[in-house]
Amino acid sequence: MEPFTVTGIDFTGALYIRAPEGENKVYVCLFTCDSTRAVHLEVVTDLSEDTFLQAFRRFSSRKSLPRIVLSDNASTFISAADDLKVLFESTGVQESLGNQGVEWRFIPRRAPWYGGYWERLVGLTKNAIKKTLGRAFVTLSSLQTLIVEIETHLNNRPLTYASTDHNDPEPLTPSHILYGRIINTVPHSLTDEEELSDKNFQEAGQKLHHTLSKKAKTQALIIQHFWSRLKWNLAVVQELQRGNDSLVRSATIRTANGITNRPISKLYPLEVNAGKNAIEDDNDDQVSTPEAEPLSSSHPPRSAAVKARMRV
């Protein structure tokens, strides 16, 4: 299979950049190869349909046109969920990709671990941005350069064991699969002290704190929703989806609000036959004769009880 034949797509949260009018929000669109774990990063200014299609055209021109595109359902996104829902469910996006022979697939709802390999790379990208920028408030051009360099370092990460012996061969990396070698970049210079002492850092910190508090409240509501069993909705399983190992992974269900899908770990079967079995057991007890031997205890008698009986 060629690289990026199957590609997972995801977005990072909003990043704030310096602009002439103050500050703007941008996002990073992440394209992850399913087979090589290589990554391609694109900075987008918004989450509109046209902007995403332009980023997808840049990606396909530099790497290759994928045959299958995988993405989260909109309900699993934490930040900018409404905009992403409109984007990924847009008929214009699906028709444009369908005309190019690209099939768009969604993972089951409320199951982000189905896209674990690209979610992991989203976390690595965020950590790299945080460690590189720190509290710096950069422009769009600087951020684009930084994102491309982060992409290079992520593709240089080892996929196999990295030995400490310099005589051992280099570990296999996504760059070896894509280009046949490790890609080198120009080293960074020291950070300017004036850039670190910018007054906008305090405002950015306050906004970050507000965003984290809002995310924490959202996660608390989600946890409360799943653990409130009295509020669980009833559904009827219509179809089971099995994996390559023939095990059931997800199911198509029908609820009062319509048809949707859920991972099997989020479904709890109801014991609808328990009452019938209990009635049959009761009937069996009623027809049994009084001379029937009582059921013996499944636990063996204690040694002290056996000794007491022998003494009597």
C-alpha positions in Angstrom: 0.0 0.0 0.0 1.4 3.4 -1.0 1.7 6.1 1.7 -1.4 8.2 2.5 -3.7 5.8 0.6 -5.7 5.7 3.8 -5.6 9.0 5.6 -7.0 10.2 8.9 -7.9 13.9 9.3 -8.3 15.9 12.4 -7.9 19.5 13.7 -6.1 21.0 16.6 -7.6 23.7 18.8 -7.4 27.3 18.1 -4.0 29.0 18.1 -3.7 32.8 18.5 -1.3 34.7 16.3 -0.2 38.3 16.0 -2.0 40.4 13.4 -2.1 44.1 12.5 -5.6 44.4 13.9 -4.6 42.7 17.1 -4.9 38.9 17.1 -6.4 36.2 15.0 -7.3 32.5 15.5 -5.9 29.8 13.2 -6.1 26.1 13.3 -3.8 23.2 12.2 -5.3 20.5 9.9 -3.5 17.2 10.4 -3.3 14.5 7.8 -2.0 11.1 9.1 -1.0 8.1 7.0 -2.7 4.9 8.3 0.2 2.6 7.2 3.4 4.6 7.7 2.2 7.0 10.5 3.6 9.9 8.5 2.0 13.2 9.1 1.3 16.3 7.0 0.3 19.6 8.7 -1.5 22.5 7.2 -2.3 25.9 8.9 -5.8 27.1 8.1 -7.3 30.4 9.0 -10.8 29.1 9.6 -13.0 26.0 9.5 -14.9 26.9 6.4 -15.6 24.5 3.6 -13.5 26.4 1.0 -10.5 26.7 3.4 -10.5 23.0 4.1 -10.7 22.1 0.4 -7.8 24.3 -0.3 -5.7 22.6 2.4 -6.8 19.2 1.1 -5.6 20.2 -2.4 -2.2 21.3 -1.0 -1.9 18.1 0.9 -2.8 15.8 -2.1 -0.4 17.8 -4.4 2.5 17.3 -2.1 1.9 13.8 -0.9 -0.8 11.9 -2.9 -4.5 11.7 -3.4 -5.9 9.3 -0.8 -8.5 6.7 -1.6 -10.1 6.6 1.9 -10.4 9.5 4.3 -11.2 8.8 8.0 -12.3 11.4 10.5 -14.1 11.9 13.8 -17.8 12.5 14.0 -18.5 16.1 14.8 -20.0 15.3 18.2 -16.6 14.1 19.4 -14.8 17.3 18.8 -14.3 19.4 21.9 -13.4 22.8 20.4 -15.3 24.3 17.5 -17.7 21.4 17.3 -20.4 23.3 15.5 -18.1 24.6 12.8 -16.6 21.1 12.3 -20.0 19.5 12.1 -21.0 21.8 9.3 -17.7 21.2 7.6 -17.5 17.4 7.7 -21.2 16.9 7.0 -21.1 19.4 4.1 -22.4 18.0 0.8 -19.9 20.2 -1.1 -16.9 18.6 0.7 -18.2 15.1 0.1 -19.2 15.7 -3.5 -15.8 17.3 -4.3 -13.9 14.4 -2.8 -16.2 11.8 -4.3 -15.6 13.2 -7.8 -11.9 12.6 -7.3 -12.5 9.0 -6.2 -12.0 9.7 -2.5 -14.2 7.8 -0.1 -15.1 9.6 3.2 -15.7 7.4 6.2 -16.7 8.3 9.8 -15.7 6.5 12.9 -18.5 5.5 15.3 -19.9 8.3 17.4 -18.5 8.9 20.9 -15.6 6.6 20.2 -12.5 8.7 19.7 -10.2 5.7 20.3 -11.1 4.5 16.9 -9.0 7.3 15.6 -6.3 6.8 18.2 -3.3 6.9 15.8 -4.1 10.4 14.6 -5.3 11.6 18.0 -1.9 10.6 19.3 -0.2 12.7 16.6 -2.4 15.6 17.5 -1.1 15.5 21.0 2.5 15.3 19.8 1.9 18.3 17.6 0.4 20.3 20.4 3.3 19.4 22.7 5.8 20.4 20.1 4.1 23.8 19.5 3.9 24.4 23.3 7.6 23.6 23.8 8.8 25.5 20.8 6.7 28.7 21.1 6.4 28.8 24.9 4.7 32.2 25.6 5.8 33.8 22.3 3.1 35.6 20.3 4.2 35.0 16.6 2.8 36.0 13.2 1.1 33.8 10.7 4.3 33.5 8.6 6.4 32.4 11.6 3.7 29.9 12.7 3.6 28.4 9.2 7.4 27.9 9.2 7.2 26.4 12.7 4.4 24.0 11.7 6.4 22.7 8.7 9.5 22.2 10.9 7.4 20.3 13.5 6.0 18.1 10.7 9.6 17.3 9.7 10.6 16.3 13.3 7.5 14.2 13.7 8.3 12.3 10.5 11.8 11.8 11.8 10.6 10.0 15.0 11.7 6.4 15.2 9.2 3.6 14.5 11.5 0.9 15.6 13.9 0.5 18.6 16.5 3.3 18.8 19.8 1.9 19.9 22.4 3.9 21.8 25.2 2.3 19.9 26.3 4.5 17.0 27.5 1.4 15.1 23.9 0.1 14.8 21.8 1.1 11.8 19.4 4.0 12.0 15.9 3.2 13.3 13.2 3.2 10.7 11.2 6.5 10.5 8.3 7.7 8.4 10.8 9.9 6.5 12.7 6.8 5.5 9.5 5.4 4.0 8.6 8.6 2.3 12.0 10.0 1.1 14.5 7.2 1.8 16.4 9.3 4.4 16.0 11.6 7.4 15.1 15.2 6.6 17.4 17.8 8.2 16.3 21.3 9.0 18.0 24.6 9.8 18.7 25.0 13.6 16.8 27.7 15.5 18.6 30.8 17.0 18.1 31.9 20.6 14.7 33.5 21.5 14.7 37.3 21.7 14.2 38.6 25.2 11.8 41.4 23.8 9.6 38.7 22.4 9.4 36.9 25.8 8.5 40.2 27.6 5.5 41.0 25.4 2.5 42.3 27.3 0.1 40.2 25.3 1.4 37.1 27.1 -0.8 37.9 30.1 -3.9 38.2 28.0 -3.1 35.0 26.1 -2.7 33.2 29.5 -6.1 34.5 30.7 -7.8 33.3 27.6 -6.0 29.9 27.9 -7.2 29.6 31.5 -10.8 30.4 30.4 -10.6 27.8 27.6 -9.3 25.1 29.9 -12.0 25.9 32.5 -14.7 25.6 29.8 -13.3 22.3 28.6 -13.1 20.9 32.2 -16.8 21.8 32.7 -17.7 20.1 29.4 -15.8 17.0 30.3 -17.6 16.9 33.7 -20.9 17.1 32.0 -20.0 14.3 29.6 -18.9 12.1 32.5 -22.0 12.8 34.5 -24.1 12.0 31.4 -22.5 8.6 31.0 -22.6 7.7 34.7 -26.3 8.7 35.2 -27.7 5.3 34.4 -31.3 6.4 35.1 -31.0 8.8 32.2 -29.7 6.2 29.7 -31.7 6.1 26.5 -33.2 2.9 25.1 -32.3 1.7 21.7 -32.8 -1.3 19.4 -29.7 -2.9 17.7 -30.3 -3.1 14.0 -26.9 -4.2 12.6 -23.6 -5.3 14.1 -20.2 -4.2 12.6 -17.4 -6.7 12.9 -13.6 -6.0 12.7 -11.0 -7.9 10.7 -10.8 -10.4 13.7 -14.6 -11.2 13.3 -15.3 -9.6 16.7 -18.1 -7.1 17.1 -16.7 -3.6 17.3 -19.8 -1.3 16.8 -23.5 -1.4 16.1 -26.1 0.5 14.2 -28.9 1.4 16.7 -32.4 2.9 16.4 -33.4 5.4 19.1 -36.3 7.7 19.6 -34.4 10.4 17.8 -33.4 8.3 14.8 -30.8 5.9 13.6 -27.1 6.3 14.7 -24.2 4.2 15.7 -22.2 3.5 18.9 -19.2 1.4 19.8 -20.0 -1.9 21.5 -18.4 -0.7 24.8 -21.1 2.1 25.0 -24.0 -0.4 24.7 -25.5 -2.3 27.7 -27.8 -5.2 26.9 -31.1 -5.5 28.8 -32.0 -8.8 30.4 -35.5 -8.8 28.7 -35.9 -12.6 29.3 -35.1 -12.5 33.0 -38.8 -12.2 34.0 -39.8 -15.1 31.9 -37.1 -17.3 33.2 -38.0 -16.4 36.8 -41.7 -17.4 36.2 -40.6 -20.7 34.7 -38.4 -21.4 37.7 -41.3 -20.5 40.1 -43.6 -22.9 38.2 -41.0 -25.7 38.5 -40.8 -25.1 42.2 -44.6 -25.3 42.5 -44.9 -28.7 40.8 -42.1 -30.3 42.7 -43.2 -32.8 45.4 -42.8 -32.2 49.1 -40.6 -35.3 49.4 -37.9 -33.7 47.3 -34.5 -33.5 48.8 -33.5 -30.0 49.8 -30.6 -28.5 47.8 -27.3 -29.0 49.5 -25.1 -26.0 50.2 -22.3 -25.4 47.7 -19.9 -24.6 50.5 -18.3 -27.6 52.4 -18.8 -27.7 56.2 -16.2 -26.1 58.4 -13.7 -28.3 60.2 -15.0 -27.0 63.6 -18.5 -28.1 62.7 -17.3 -31.6 61.8 -15.5 -32.0 65.1 -18.5 -30.8 67.0 -20.7 -33.4 65.4 -18.2 -36.1 66.1 -18.2 -35.2 69.8 -22.0 -35.3 70.0 
